Amino acid sequence: MRFPSDSQLKALDPVFAEMSAATDRMLWDELPELSTREKILLSLVADVCGQTLGLPFETHVAMARGHGLSADDLRELLRFIAYDSGYPAALAALARLTGIEQEQGLTGPTGHGHEVNADGQESPIPAPARRAVRNLDAPFAGYMDLQSRMRAGMNLLSVRERAFATMTVDVLYQTLDESFRLHVTRALAAGATPDEARAVVRFSARFGMTKAWRALRVLESLFTETGTVFA
């Protein structure tokens, strides 16, 4: 995989560029469990979480557009992860994305969206998780229901892609308890294999190796629990 920013990186520091290239070969070219599209999406998620909205984000946006992801697709990704990454972080990325499109003359969004359903009552969160959160704090449970309900109608990203995105947020924010369990379960229910789930965590090492290390340990413990992850 050749990155649009390779020449810029070499100009900044050729040794760093060499290290980065070796890392990218391992994670982009030698990680067959994930598609190129999935790796690009997860890289954009990492940019939002880390607020690396300069050269890294510009590079990943260019890669996304070069691999068929539209302006609408990228906006759905930002809308989707906003409740896990935090709305301010997603908003900063949305503003930068719009700026990149204008600066580079890229095709902007068509306005494609989905039904937000902010005034409904239901939630796609599994009932046991909803009950557990409601027992913890009912108003917070209402907030979670609203966030999940507003995203239920999204259709540009697959369930698998959305699950992998939220797993990556968990790894980078180290929220490796209830939410990580829920997101891993969702990925497996969408057809992902345990090896593909491991690959998602392994790919996140590009954005923080020690965080990925800890997440892999947690993931393996989830896989050994009977009747939990695979239920």
GUZATOR-672430 format. One record per residue (C-alpha): residue in three letters; x, y, z; chain. Coordinates in steps of 0.05 Angstrom, whole numbers, m for minus. Layout:
N
type u v w mol
ALA X Y Z A .
...
//
This chain:
231
type u v w mol
MET 0 0 0 A .
ARG 29 67 m22 A .
PHE 5 126 17 A .
PRO m9 195 m15 A .
SER 35 228 38 A .
ASP 97 184 29 A .
SER 138 240 m4 A .
GLN 117 290 49 A .
LEU 137 243 104 A .
LYS 205 231 73 A .
ALA 216 306 69 A .
LEU 200 313 143 A .
ASP 246 257 166 A .
PRO 271 200 122 A .
VAL 286 153 181 A .
PHE 215 163 209 A .
ALA 189 150 139 A .
GLU 226 85 135 A .
MET 199 62 203 A .
SER 129 82 183 A .
ALA 134 45 117 A .
ALA 156 m20 151 A .
THR 98 m13 200 A .
ASP 49 m1 144 A .
ARG 74 m61 104 A .
MET 59 m106 163 A .
LEU m9 m77 180 A .
TRP m35 m59 110 A .
ASP m3 m111 65 A .
GLU 4 m170 112 A .
LEU m63 m168 149 A .
PRO m110 m205 102 A .
GLU m167 m213 152 A .
LEU m190 m141 139 A .
SER m206 m108 73 A .
THR m172 m45 50 A .
ARG m238 m8 58 A .
GLU m243 m32 130 A .
LYS m172 m11 146 A .
ILE m185 59 117 A .
LEU m248 66 159 A .
LEU m212 45 222 A .
SER m156 94 207 A .
LEU m207 150 202 A .
VAL m238 127 268 A .
ALA m168 130 300 A .
ASP m158 201 273 A .
VAL m223 223 306 A .
CYS m205 190 373 A .
GLY m134 219 372 A .
GLN m155 284 339 A .
THR m98 274 289 A .
LEU m134 317 238 A .
GLY m73 344 201 A .
LEU m31 302 153 A .
PRO m55 234 179 A .
PHE m129 252 169 A .
GLU m115 284 102 A .
THR m79 221 80 A .
HIS m135 175 103 A .
VAL m189 218 70 A .
ALA m149 216 5 A .
MET m144 140 11 A .
ALA m218 135 26 A .
ARG m238 175 m35 A .
GLY m188 136 m78 A .
HIS m219 70 m57 A .
GLY m291 89 m72 A .
LEU m315 117 m6 A .
SER m360 177 m19 A .
ALA m368 241 20 A .
ASP m434 213 45 A .
ASP m400 149 69 A .
LEU m349 189 109 A .
ARG m403 232 141 A .
GLU m442 170 161 A .
LEU m379 144 194 A .
LEU m371 208 234 A .
ARG m444 209 253 A .
PHE m441 137 275 A .
ILE m380 142 320 A .
ALA m398 209 350 A .
TYR m432 178 410 A .
ASP m371 135 427 A .
SER m316 183 407 A .
GLY m354 243 434 A .
TYR m393 294 393 A .
PRO m339 348 398 A .
ALA m285 302 370 A .
ALA m330 280 312 A .
LEU m350 352 299 A .
ALA m278 374 294 A .
ALA m266 318 243 A .
LEU m329 337 204 A .
ALA m305 409 199 A .
ARG m236 387 176 A .
LEU m266 338 125 A .
THR m308 394 95 A .
GLY m246 438 91 A .
ILE m206 383 56 A .
GLU m261 374 5 A .
GLN m263 448 m10 A .
GLU m188 456 m13 A .
GLN m179 397 m60 A .
GLY m241 407 m102 A .
LEU m270 339 m82 A .
THR m343 322 m93 A .
GLY m382 340 m31 A .
PRO m440 303 1 A .
THR m505 292 m36 A .
GLY m546 301 27 A .
HIS m559 227 35 A .
GLY m580 213 106 A .
HIS m625 168 147 A .
GLU m685 174 193 A .
VAL m659 200 259 A .
ASN m720 179 300 A .
ALA m700 222 359 A .
ASP m770 221 387 A .
GLY m781 146 388 A .
GLN m780 99 447 A .
GLU m744 36 425 A .
SER m670 21 422 A .
PRO m629 m31 384 A .
ILE m586 m42 446 A .
PRO m596 m114 472 A .
ALA m648 m117 527 A .
PRO m600 m143 581 A .
ALA m552 m86 570 A .
ARG m609 m35 571 A .
ARG m634 m63 637 A .
ALA m565 m62 668 A .
VAL m554 11 649 A .
ARG m624 30 671 A .
ASN m611 m1 739 A .
LEU m547 39 743 A .
ASP m577 107 723 A .
ALA m644 114 688 A .
PRO m631 182 656 A .
PHE m565 157 628 A .
ALA m601 96 601 A .
GLY m647 144 565 A .
TYR m587 179 535 A .
MET m559 113 510 A .
ASP m626 93 481 A .
LEU m630 160 444 A .
GLN m560 152 415 A .
SER m570 81 391 A .
ARG m640 96 364 A .
MET m616 155 324 A .
ARG m566 110 287 A .
ALA m611 50 275 A .
GLY m630 72 204 A .
MET m559 81 178 A .
ASN m546 40 115 A .
LEU m483 64 80 A .
LEU m436 25 127 A .
SER m447 m49 140 A .
VAL m462 m75 210 A .
ARG m393 m109 209 A .
GLU m359 m43 192 A .
ARG m397 m6 246 A .
ALA m379 m60 298 A .
PHE m306 m57 278 A .
ALA m308 19 284 A .
THR m335 17 355 A .
MET m285 m37 375 A .
THR m230 9 352 A .
VAL m258 66 394 A .
ASP m258 19 453 A .
VAL m185 0 442 A .
LEU m161 71 434 A .
TYR m201 98 493 A .
GLN m187 34 533 A .
THR m262 23 548 A .
LEU m252 m52 550 A .
ASP m308 m73 596 A .
GLU m382 m71 580 A .
SER m378 m32 514 A .
PHE m321 m74 486 A .
ARG m359 m138 502 A .
LEU m421 m111 468 A .
HIS m384 m88 406 A .
VAL m345 m153 399 A .
THR m410 m192 406 A .
ARG m441 m148 351 A .
ALA m382 m161 305 A .
LEU m387 m236 314 A .
ALA m463 m234 304 A .
ALA m450 m197 238 A .
GLY m408 m255 214 A .
ALA m338 m235 235 A .
THR m293 m291 258 A .
PRO m251 m289 321 A .
ASP m189 m282 278 A .
GLU m220 m221 243 A .
ALA m237 m191 311 A .
ARG m165 m201 332 A .
ALA m143 m168 268 A .
VAL m184 m106 285 A .
VAL m148 m100 351 A .
ARG m80 m116 319 A .
PHE m91 m61 267 A .
SER m104 m11 322 A .
ALA m32 m21 345 A .
ARG m14 29 291 A .
PHE m47 82 335 A .
GLY m21 57 402 A .
MET 15 m10 412 A .
THR 6 m16 487 A .
LYS m68 m2 482 A .
ALA m75 m57 430 A .
TRP m34 m104 474 A .
ARG m82 m96 532 A .
ALA m143 m101 487 A .
LEU m117 m167 458 A .
ARG m112 m196 528 A .
VAL m183 m174 543 A .
LEU m208 m202 477 A .
GLU m177 m270 490 A .
SER m210 m272 558 A .
LEU m277 m257 525 A .
PHE m267 m315 477 A .
THR m256 m363 534 A .
GLU m320 m344 570 A .
THR m374 m395 557 A .
GLY m442 m370 536 A .
THR m422 m296 536 A .
VAL m390 m272 472 A .
PHE m419 m326 429 A .
ALA m490 m325 458 A .
//
